[in-house]
């Protein structure tokens, strides 16, 4: 377990203790341990109990840390979990509901389920309760509605793991001639509810053999009611995700794969080219073909990559570009937006640099949290100077690999950045991001970002909406105004590659490219392992048709340094 995961367990215990109205001093002992873990420069899992005590942890709390590391929990947390109704436990995950408010809902209103809580927001009983009010009740209702819409969905990184599991089990079976992932996975959707495949069986084999194999495969359940001889449907046992495997004949394979991997609006496209059939892509996909390229040729088009088959800008894109122009992971020469143990990261700057180098990068932007981010051990001006000195020493040691002095500056409520001018001008890369006060109106949220973009020290706008996929909607902004302002002020926009964010949303990539803005794929890495999240940013960037030549971190280290000075 990482320090962050350990801290989350202690935070949860503190919340449950507060929920059960335990002694405030006891609550603070757990939340204080969580804070100490978040600010710990060392990796707790690598320390002995004696070393934890020497670092300021009590003997009691160090024992609980060891229990978490060895068993995944500890006695008090287990007991509190058992004592808390499931629905009440789930309420703690609703934005805007802390332990005190949940206790009022549970003890005073005698509500124990999310469903009953939603009903209370609708019938007026919640807003009449002391400490709530109409606006709070509306916000809770909106959050519940949002979370309900996310049921049965998974983020792209989770869905890919399960897709790979099925593919690895089926691809080497004697009865399978061809099989390919399809659907949402093939299109690199950020959120996925169904994993799909298209397969051809070897001659002489029947669907019975496939169905029998799948029915005996660990971790999935058969949906007999909705299946047919040419379609196996089921679900994964341990995760809320559907599974579909489409069977087709060999001569129909490419057409079936194209149909199952494209949106309907993409399939309904017709070129009306006088040199080709006046027919839609959908219609010609039912004709025999030896490749998907051949199907696209029948309507006078070049092959369109799977991620772009969304029915938006792909037909215009393919007329102006080639598939080889699309950004690929290996095109990235540097990694931007990374945290270290100076703030809330898990690894030192040197460890992050060496890991980035091992991935083939030639530079790394260290961008720890700024001073207002007290929750993430943000850097005050003195610690900024200390970090700069370390970076200078490491650049001499690791040359020609280059570490750039960056910061992820909080955008304050009024749109200001988090340091004075003298400090800001010392950074080579300032990434401006919003982390707090996310409930502004669209007008105020947009004005806040516009002021930050207009700051002459802002180089990159970080995760523009602050969304957390499946957990929190992004704050409302006028994307066109924001993108236009970035173009006017020579500010790049981040596509945050953390699979929880994937923000800027891919639908705005085309407009940003039209405005000649640099876009960067940033992992927002808080560990060496987090550097690998860049792959998810590249996948969703491909959905939006991001070109290599429009991607900031395809620049060489010399070119990137020149950009930082522009």
Beta strands, then each sheet from edge to edge (+ up, - down):
strand 1: 154-155
strand 2: 176-182
strand 3: 191-192
strand 4: 194-201
strand 5: 220-222
strand 6: 231-236
strand 7: 242-247
strand 8: 334-338
strand 9: 363-369
strand 10: 402-410
strand 11: 429-433
strand 12: 460-461
strand 13: 492-496
strand 14: 519-525
sheet 1: 1+ 3-
sheet 2: 2+ 4- 7- 6+ 5-
sheet 3: 8+ 9+ 10+ 11+ 12+ 13+ 14+ 8+
end
